[in-house]
Amino acid sequence: MNRYYLILTDSGGIQEEASVLGKPKLFLREVTKRPEIAKARIAKLVGTNSQKILLETEKLLNDKNVYLSMDREAALFGDGRVQERIV
């Protein structure tokens, strides 16, 4: 995921994991169990409507300011270094 330009997902696990990456995220759900991610403005809950998904994706691909507004890390569920600690 770290190599991606942006992330579109409906996975709850990926919502959490991707929050430590400085990549914009679009959540393809009507509701999320992790509203703190959207509140931190590192992701946007866009629902399942294909037109809205396309519109929001195009904004991130074509408008650098929109992209940069979501292009930052937020350690809401840890710092992303658990694998180092386990090893």
HELIX and SHEET records of a PDB file:
HELIX    1   1 GLY A   12  ALA A   18  1                                   7    
HELIX    2   2 PRO A   35  LYS A   39  1                                   5    
HELIX    3   3 SER A   50  ASN A   62  1                                  13    
HELIX    4   4 LYS A   64  MET A   70  1                                   7    
HELIX    5   5 VAL A   82  ILE A   86  1                                   5    
SHEET    1   A 3 ILE A   7  THR A   9  0                                        
SHEET    2   A 3 LYS A  25  PHE A  27  1                                        
SHEET    3   A 3 ALA A  43  LEU A  45  1                                        
END                                                                             
